[in-house]
Amino acid sequence: MAIGIGVKSDPVEYRYSYEWLFELMRRQGVTLLQLGSFFELYDLPEEYFAELRSLAHTYGIRIKSVFTAHRELGGFFTGNIRLEQVARKNFETLIRAASVLGADFVGSNPGAVYRDRPEEKSRGLERYAAHMKELSHLAKELGLKGLTVEPMSCLAEPPSTPEEVRSLMTLLGDYHAKHQESTVPFYLCGDVSHGVMDRDFKLVHGNLELFELGIPWMCEFHFKNTDAVFGSTFGFGPEERKQGIVKVEEVVAIARRNATAWPVQDVVGYLEIGGPKIGRDYSDHLLEKQLTESLSHIQSVLAMEDSAEY
C-alpha cells in the first residue's frame, strides 16, 4: 500500500481563493485535494464544479475526495422529518458535485444526537444507514468509487466506539455485498486525532487505537494534531509538534504495520487544519506558514520511512 499526501480545503474558506491554495500545493509538490463543503455548495449549478475541476487541473491538482466541513448533514439524527429530508437532499447534491469534480469518494460524519435526547441515537443510526444504502445506488450511477463515514470523538456523534464502528460498517458492507453491481462500497474516512474522552476527562478510547481499528474499512484519513483531551486541533509545525500528541511517525508506522489490512492500495492522508483565527489582519496571513510547515513535516517523515525500506 502507498500513502499519498493531500490537503483538505477547509482553511481557505472565505479567506483565500482556490488559485492561492492550488499554487501553494504545487510549490509543495502536493497534488491531491479533499474539497471541504461550504454553505453555497448546495445551491451551485454543476457548471461551477466543472470549472473548479478544470482550474485544479491547470495547477496539476486532482480533486480526489469531497467531504463535509460543518456537520451540516446531521439531520438524520434529529428525529425531525423536515431536517432529515433536507439532509437527504443535500447529500444527493454533494454526491452529484463530487461526480462532476471527478472525485472518487464523498462523505460526512453521520451526525449528532442531541445531548438532551440520547434515546434518539440508535434510531438516528438506523435512519442514517437506510439513507446511505439508498445513496450508494446514486453514487454508483454517477461513477464514484465509494461513500465515506468519519468516526468522531464523542459518544453523541456515532460511530465513535469500536463497537459502533464495527456494527455500522458491517451493516453497510453486507448491503453492498448483496448489491455489488448497483452500489459503491462504504469506507471510513479516518482521523488520527479522534479519540474519546468522557465528561470527567477519563480516556475511553485513544486516537491511535481507533485509527488502527478502522483500517480494514479505511480508504482515506485526516492528518491532524490535537491535545491530550482531543479538545483542540492544529497542525504539525515546530511549536505545534511540541504541544500535540499526534506523532506522524507513529501514524505512518501503524499504517505500514497494517499494510495488508487496508481495503484500497492507494491511501491518502489529507492535512485537515482550520488554520489561524479567520477574518483578522493579524492572523489570516499566517495560514501559508501553517500549511507549508505541516505538509513539509509529513513529507519528511514519509520520505524517511520510504528510504528505510530499501
N, C-alpha and C positions, 0 to 999 in steps of 0.2 A: 504494500500500500504506500501511496505517496501523500505527503501533506503539503497542500498549497496554502499560500497566504493571500488573504483578501481584506477588504475594508467594508464595513457597513456604513452606509452614508449618513446615518443619523446626525452627527455633529455639524454638518454643513447646513442643515435645515434652517431656513430663514436667516442664514448668516453668510454663506459663501455660495457661489454658483457651482454647478456640476463641472463646468470647464475648469474652475480652480481646483477642485478635487481630482479630476482626471489628470491634470497636469502634475499635481503632487504625486499621484500614484505612478505616473510614467517616470518621473525622476527617480522614484524609489524602486522601480522595477517590479511593481505590483500590478497585476493585470486583471484581477477578479474582484467584482463588486457585488455586495449584497445590498440591494436597494431597500432602504428603510421606508416604510409608508409615511405619508404626510396627509394632512387633512384634505387637501384639494384632490388627491389621487382618485377618490371615489366618484368624482364628477367630471373628470377629464375625458376628452374623446380619445379614441385609440391612436389617432394621429400623433398625439403628444408622445406616447410611448415609442412609436416607430421613430420619431425624430430623436428621442433620447438614446435609443439603441444605436442609431446612426452616428450620433455625436460621440458616444462612448467608443465606437469602432474607430473613429478618426484618431483617437488617442491610444489605440491598442488595448482598450479595456473591454472586457466581456461582462455583461450583467448576468451572472450565473444563478442568482438567487434573489428572491423577494421575500421580505419578512416585515411583520408589523413592528411599529416603534412605540405605540401609545396605548396598548391594551384595548384598542378600540373595537375588537371583535369578541368582546366578552359577554355579549348579550345572551348567550346560550345558558348562562348560569343564573340569570336574574329571576327566572320564573315569570317574566313579563313577556307575553307573546309578541307585543309590538317591538320590543327591543330585540327579541330573538329573530324576528323577521328582518329587521334592519341588518343585524349581524350576518344573517344568511345572504342577503342581497349584496352586502359589501364584500363578503368573502368571495362570491362569484365574480365580482368586479376585480378583485385582487388577482384571481386566477386568470381572468382574461387579459389583464395588464401584463402579467408575467409571461403569458404566451406571446404577446406582441413583442415584448422585450427580448424574447429568445432565451428566457431563463429555464433552468432545469427544475428548480424547486421553488415552492411557495408555501408559506406557513405563518403560524402565530402561536402564542401561548393560548391554551384553550379558553381561559377566562378566570374570573374570581368569584367565589361565593361571597355574598355579603356577610360581614362578621356577625351581624345580628340575626342571620338566618342560616346557621350552619347545616340545618336539615336539608337545604337545597343542594348540597354538594353532590350526593350520589345521583340525584335526578338531573343535575346540570351536566354531569359527565355522560349520562345516558343520552341527553339531548345533543350534546356536542358530538358524541360518537355517531349518532344517527345522521347528523348533517354531514360529517366527514365522509361517511360511507357514500352518501349521495354525491358529494362534491368530487370524490375520486373518479367518478364516471366523467364528469365535465373536464377534469384535468387531463384525463386520458384522451378525450376527444380533441382537446386543444394542444396536444403534443408535449405536455410536461412529463417529467420523469418521476415526480413524487410530491406528496404533500408532507409538510413537516410540522412537528409538535415540539414545543420547548418546555422541558421541565423547569419548574420555578423554585423559589426559595422560601415558601411558607405553606402551611397546611391549608390555607384558604385558596391557594392557586394550584390546583392539581394539574398534572401529576407532579408531586414533589417528593414522595417517598418511594423506595424501591418497589413496594407492593403496588402502588398506583401506576408506576411506570410499566411494570411487567403486565399488569392487568389490562391497561389501556392498549398497549402496543400488541399484546397477544390478541385482544378482541379485534382490533383493526387489521392486524396481519392475517387472521383467519378469514376475514371478509375478503381481503384481496386475493388470498389463495383460492377462494371459491369463484372469484370473478376476474381472473388474471387477464383475460382478453379485453375486458372493458373497463378496468380500473388501473390506477397507478399505485405503487407501493406507498406505505406510510413509514416515514422515518422520523428520527429525532433530530432536532437542531439543538445540540447540547450547549452548555455554557460552563466554562471551567471555574466560574466564580459563584455558582449557585449551590449553596448548602442550606441546611435547615437548622435554625436556632430557635428554641422555644421562647415563650414570653418571659421566662426567668433567666434568659441567656445561657441555657443549657444546650449543649450541642446535641442535636438529634441525628443528623447525617452530614458528614463532611462533604465539601465541594468536590474533592478529587475522588472520593468514594462514589458519589453519584455520577460523576463523569465516566469513570471506568465501568460502572454498572450499565450505563446506557449505550456503550459502544456497539453491542450487537445490533442495535437499531439505528445507529447514528450515521448520517451522511455528511454532516457539516456541524460546525460548532463555533462558539464565540470565544475569542481570546479577550479576556478582561481580567483586571486585577480587582481585589477587594480587601477589606479589613477583616479582622478576626471574628467579627459577628455578622459578616456579609451585609453590612449596613450601607456602605458607600462603594462606588465603583470608579475606577480610574485606569490609567494605562501602565506602561512599563518603562517610563523614563527613569533616569538615575535616582531621583528622590522618591519617585513612586514605588520603585522596587524595594526601597528601604522600609516603607511603611506597609506594603502589601504582603499578603500571604501566598499569592499565586506565583509559583516559580515556573517559568516557561520550560526550563529543563525537565521538571517533574512531569509536566503535561506531555511533552514530547516522548519521554521515557514510557509513560503509561500507554500512549498511542502506539508506540513501536512494540511494546511488550504484548499488546493485543492485536498485532498486525493481521492475524488470520480471522479475527472475530468481526472486523468491520464489514458491513454489507455492501460497501462500494470500494472500488480500487483507488479512486482519487478523492481524498477527503480534503475539505477546505476549512481552515480556521480563519474566521473573519474578525479583525480587530473591531471591537464594539465598545466605544467610549463616547460619553456625552460631550467631552471637551470642557473647556473652561466656562464660566458663567456667560450665558448668551445675552447679547444686547448691551454690552458695556465696552466703552472705548479702551478701557484698561485691561480687558480680558480677551476679547474676540481675536485679537492679533496673535494670541498665544496658541491657537489651535494648530497652526502649521508645525510648531515645535513639538507639541504633544504627539501629533500623529507620526511625524518622522522619527522621533526618538523611540516610540513604541514599536513601529514597524522595523526599524533598524535592529532593535534588540531581538525581536522574534526571528528576523532573518539570520542574525549572527548565531543564535542558538541552533537553528535548523541546519545552517552550514556546518557547524561543528559536529553535529550529530551525523550528518551525511558523510563527512570526511572520516569520521571514526569508524564507519562501516567498511572502509576499504584499507 
